[in-house]
């Protein structure tokens, strides 16, 4: 117990010590992302909306006929996938892009990845607000069950940080990671049931979808928003398992390989 308390106090001291630097990193990420753009941060909302419009036009006649609230169904999948893609892609390059700073100053390397994730999370929350506006227009029932959405949002944030840590370490050692991951993201997009339902598949295949952590988070949000249901305790455990598993793996890689990063930058 005493050891855990010491570790917690050490983490708090580290956060307080580098809080100003962390703030500046987040601000810098926003400025770099929207530099020389006319609409600026509005692109955070406009980009998923345009994607939603394209997907709705293309897939409505094929998959939307028998799907209630198909726009919300699409939107839920699209915003989660967009957040995961942005957070992990930016996180992958977070260490290498700041190699000049890391080679001169001894600071916690995970700060750069966390700043990227905070930027992506802020964009995600902006789209969540727009998502709720769409829900109102689509006559979605708002009740106390909507507070359950906090859980999958936290889980997908933890998942994105964990995967980002793994990718950022791999990218330091293997530059091919970015190309392989772009192919993987395309595959992940199609197996996350963003624009189609899994009901038409056999029960065995439906269970295979649960091996995809992004789909698990998307399904949770759809169950709460569209069906008005709170998932089972087992489903909560599955979400937590994926989030903690990748987060722990990411921290282990950082802790064991941290001293090697500088030699490959």
N, C-alpha and C positions, 0 to 999 in steps of 0.2 A: 504493500500500500504506500509506504514511504517512497519507494522507488518511482511509482507512478506519479505521485505528487511532485517529485523533483523534476520528472520529465515534463509534466504539464507546465510547471513554473518556468522551465527553460524555454519551452515553445512560446509562452506568453512574452518572455523577455525578448526573444528573437523578433516576434511580431512588432512589439513596441519600438525596438531598436531600428527596424527597417521600414517602419510604417510610412514615413515620408517618401522614401525611395519607391516603395510599392505604389503609392498614389501617383507619383510622377511617371512610373512605367505604364500605368493604366491610361493616364492622360496622353502619353506619347503614342500608345497603340491606337487610340481613337483618332488622333491627329494624322497619323500615317495612313490609316485606313481610308479616311475621307478627304485626304489631301487632294486639292485641285478638282473636287467634285462640286457641282452646283447645288445639289440637293442635300449634301452632307449626310447627317445621321438619319435623314428620312429614308435613305436607301435600306436601312435596317428593317424597316416596315415594308417598303415598296418591293424589295426583292422577293420575299416569300409570297407576297400578294400576286406578283406577276407569275411566279411559279404555280401558284394555286389556280390562277386563271387559265394558264396553258393546260394544266392537268385536267381541270374541269371540262374544258372544251373538248379535249382529246378523249377522255375516258368516261364521260358521263353516259354516253349512249351504250357503252360496252359493259360497264360495271355499276353505274349509278341508278339503273332503273329499279332494282329491287333492294336498294340500300337506303334506309331512312336517314335523313339529314346528311346526304352524301357530301355536301360542301364542308360541313364540320368534320366529317369522317376524313376527307382529304386534308383539310387544314391541320388537324391534330397530328397526322402522320408527317406532314410536310415540315411543320415548325420544329418538331423533335429531331427529325433527320437533319434539317438545316443547322440546328444548334450543335448537334453532335459533330457534323462535318466541319463546321467552322472552328469549334473548340479544339478538335483533335488535329486538324490540318495546321492551324496556327501554332498549336502547342508543339507539334513535331519539329518545327523550325525555330522554336523559341531559344534554344541554347546556341545553336550554330549561328543564328543571326546576331547574337550578342557576344560572339567569341572575343571581340576586341576588348570589351569591358571585362569579361571574365578572366582574360589573360593578364589584366593589370590590377584588378581589385578582387580581394577575397571576400565574396558575399555569397549567401545561400543561392545556389543555382535554380532552385525551384521557384524563386520569386518571379523569374521571367516567364515561366510556364503559367504560374498562377495569374499573372497580370493578363496574359492572353485569354485565359479562361474567364476572368472577371469581365473583360470586354465583350466576349461572346455571350456571357450570361446576361449582361445588361441588354444586349440586342434581343436576346431570347425573351426577356421579360417585356420588352416593348411589343413584340409580336404577340405575346400572351394577351396583352390588353386589347389588341385588335381582334384576336381570336374570340374574346368574350363579347366584343361588339357584334361580330358575326353570329355568335350564339343567340344574342338577343333578337336579331333580325330573323333568325331561323326558328324562333319560338322554343328554344331550349329552356327547360325548367331549371331555375336557380334555387338551390336549397342549401341546407347546412352540409350536405354531402360534398359540395364543391370544395370545401376545405381539405378534403382528402387529396386534392391535386398537389398539395405541398409535398407530399411524400414522393411521388414519382419525379417531381422537379428536382428535389434534393438528390435522389438516386441517380438521375441522368447526369447531374452536375458532377457527382462523385465518379461516375463511370467515365465521363469525358476527361476528368483530371487524371485518373489512373491510366487510361489508354494514351493520353497525351504524354505522360511521363515515360511510358514504355516506348512510344514512337520517337520521342526526342532523344532518348538514349540510343536507340537503334540507328537514328539518322546520323548521329555523331560518328558511329563506327562504319555504317553502310549507307552511302548516299543513294543507293538504289531503292531505299525504303520509300521515298516519296513516290516513285513510279509504281511500285508494287501496291502501295496503299491506295493510290488513285483508282487502280483496277478493283481493289477490294471494296472501296466505297461504292463503286458502280454496282457491284454484285450485291452489296448490303442494301442498297436502295431498292433493288428489285425483290429481295427476299424479306423485306420488312412490311409487306402488305400495306403499302401506303395508298395505292389506288384500287386495290381489289380486296375482296373478303376471303378469309380462309375457310369459311363454312362449306364451300363446295368441295374441299379436299376431304380425304378419309380421316378418321380420328387419329390414326397413326401419324399421318403427315402433319396434322394440326399440332400434335405434340412436338414434332420436329421444329416447328416455328418457335417454340419456347426456348430453343437453344440459342436464339438470336436475342441478345440483351436489349437491343434497340427496339425490336418488335414488342418485347415484354413491357417496356416503358410506354410505348405508343398504345398498346392494348389497354393498359391501366387507365390512361387518360380517356380513351374512348368509352370504357365501361362506366366511368364516373359521369362524364359529360353527356353522352348520348343515351346510355341506358339507365342512368341514375342509380347505378349499383356501386357498392363498395366491394372491391375484390376480397377474396378469402384471405385468411391469415397465411396460408401456404403460398399464395401469390405474393403477398407482402414479403415473405421470407425469400422468395425467388428474386425479387427486385433488389433486396438488401444484399443477397449473396453475390449477384453480378457486380453491384457497385463496390462492395468491400473487397471482393476478389481482385478486381483489376487495380483498385487503389492500393491494396497491400503489395501486389506484385510490382507496381510502379515505384513505391517507396523502397522496396527491397533492392530493386535495380539501381536506384539512385544512391542508396547507402553503400552498396557493394562496389559499384563502378564509378562513383563520384570522382575519385582521385585519378581516374584514367581519362576523363573527358578532355581535359586541357591538352593532352598529348595528341589528340586526334582532330583538334580544331584548326 
